[in-house]
Amino acid sequence: MNKIINFTRSREFSEQIHDLIPGGAHTYSKGDDQFPVNAPAAITHGKGAHVWDLDGNEFIDCSMGLTSVCIGHGYEPVAQAVSEAAFQGTNFQRPALIELDAARLFLETVESGDMVKFAKNGSTVTTAAVKLARAYTGKNRVAIAREHNFFSYDDWFIVTTPTDFGIPNDVRSMTATFSYNDYASVEALLSDDKHDIACLIMEPVKFDPPRDNFLHKVAALCKDRGVVFVLDEMISGFKWSLKGAQDYFGVKPDLATWGKGIANGFSACALTGRADIMELGGIRREGDDKLFLISTTHGAETIGLAAMIATIHEFKKYNMIESNWQRGADFKQKLEQAIQRHDLNDFLQPIGYACLLALVCRNPARIPDDAYRTLMMQEMIARGVLFQGLFYTTWSHQQAELDHMAAAFDQACAVYRAAIDIGSCAGLLVGRPAKPVFRKKI
Ligand SMILES: Cc1ncc(COP(=O)(O)O)c(C=O)c1O
């Protein structure tokens, strides 16, 4: 496996982009500070699980556009549907016919709720869920799972992170936190009306499985306390199951939010939920107060919905969920074997479910460490695997891709072992470590 060392054009790109775009990217987790110095700064194109950078380097993509590209880059049946929709017009002065078709198919597919509202971004739909819950309950505060690292770029969530600069202080008191799998922490918030909780929002699952019937107990408590139970399926939707992780674990939310990964990277997100809550955003109940739910110019742009429809058809046609799980499980086994081979069990730990794995990278003191994490990224990237901590096995990650990823990981483990043995990444890691996205200072 030849090592990739040429990032000349990438460096030129990085030098220019920050003059024009604050942060040098439109998602902070894609930024330069999230990667090793020796990494592609920009992607020119992708096909399947492969992407190419400005210097012509080819990589196998492990994260697939923040896991939004759920089948593969440039996947033809989806691209074709988008192209056809584009030629028929993307935005009209009345709803497009495709909005009804997309609503029917999506609700039928996810079997979560009676009504749906589409949008372009996940943040829009989670924020809309919060607004609906406030209107429905007459209460004000939001309870979020503190282990779940992102729900929205809007103030109600960002104020809970260290990156709270620019948010009015008053907003802080509007969001409360509990711990996933710690039922007592949920009870403490919901048991007393003085906490004024309108809704509880969490991902159904992240890397730790729900324990001790946590999801069902929380759902029951929310019902009992008149709190709207929201499951954010942005990541888990179309990964654990086409019907989301709520189906996998057999739990029903009042509202659910969906986004990345339902339209193969195209911009289509959704808020689904019970009709009696969702209808608050409607215009049929004359005389009632009008709730301004989601209303954006591009929310139902036809190409996003066409991509979503085509994506659902392809998932169903090839039973992609089952195949992703199976190949993910085989791959996880290969990771574990490599870790074992290099005697790194105390330092490298694949966590999560086969449909979406993460790798925890620890230092010699067995503490998760950004320098060691960056070293692993650097070594994977050098071997043609664009790795940022996640392994998302899609339909495009067939045996050849997975074999390449496993071989790269095995070789990267040898370097990691050396860093553990010498007790430092110095001399192995080129440049500074990657930084956490949410941090107080730049
Ligand atoms: C769980 C979860 N919820 C919501 C969002 C927000 O989605 P978007 O980036 O489309 O606004 C994200 C995005 O990372 C997410 O991971």
Ligand as a Chemical Component Dictionary entry (heavy atoms), coordinates in Angstrom:
data_LIG
# 
_chem_comp.id                   LIG 
_chem_comp.type                 NON-POLYMER 
_chem_comp.pdbx_formal_charge   0 
_chem_comp.three_letter_code    LIG 
# 
loop_
_chem_comp_atom.comp_id 
_chem_comp_atom.atom_id 
_chem_comp_atom.alt_atom_id 
_chem_comp_atom.type_symbol 
_chem_comp_atom.charge 
_chem_comp_atom.model_Cartn_x 
_chem_comp_atom.model_Cartn_y 
_chem_comp_atom.model_Cartn_z 
_chem_comp_atom.pdbx_ordinal 
LIG C1 C1 C 0 -28.514 13.949 15.903 1  
LIG C2 C2 C 0 -28.522 15.197 15.065 2  
LIG N1 N1 N 0 -29.576 16.026 15.139 3  
LIG C3 C3 C 0 -29.624 17.152 14.399 4  
LIG C4 C4 C 0 -28.600 17.506 13.563 5  
LIG C5 C5 C 0 -28.688 18.770 12.765 6  
LIG O1 O1 O 0 -28.784 18.484 11.414 7  
LIG P1 P1 P 0 -28.281 19.534 10.298 8  
LIG O2 O2 O 0 -26.806 19.544 10.332 9  
LIG O3 O3 O 0 -28.842 19.002 9.016  10 
LIG O4 O4 O 0 -28.868 20.876 10.647 11 
LIG C6 C6 C 0 -27.481 16.669 13.458 12 
LIG C7 C7 C 0 -26.351 17.030 12.586 13 
LIG O5 O5 O 0 -25.224 16.665 12.780 14 
LIG C8 C8 C 0 -27.438 15.489 14.243 15 
LIG O6 O6 O 0 -26.375 14.665 14.194 16 
# 
loop_
_chem_comp_bond.comp_id 
_chem_comp_bond.atom_id_1 
_chem_comp_bond.atom_id_2 
_chem_comp_bond.value_order 
_chem_comp_bond.pdbx_ordinal 
LIG C1 C2 SING 1  
LIG C2 N1 SING 2  
LIG C2 C8 DOUB 3  
LIG N1 C3 DOUB 4  
LIG C3 C4 SING 5  
LIG C4 C5 SING 6  
LIG C4 C6 DOUB 7  
LIG C5 O1 SING 8  
LIG O1 P1 SING 9  
LIG P1 O2 DOUB 10 
LIG P1 O3 SING 11 
LIG P1 O4 SING 12 
LIG C6 C7 SING 13 
LIG C6 C8 SING 14 
LIG C7 O5 DOUB 15 
LIG C8 O6 SING 16 
# 
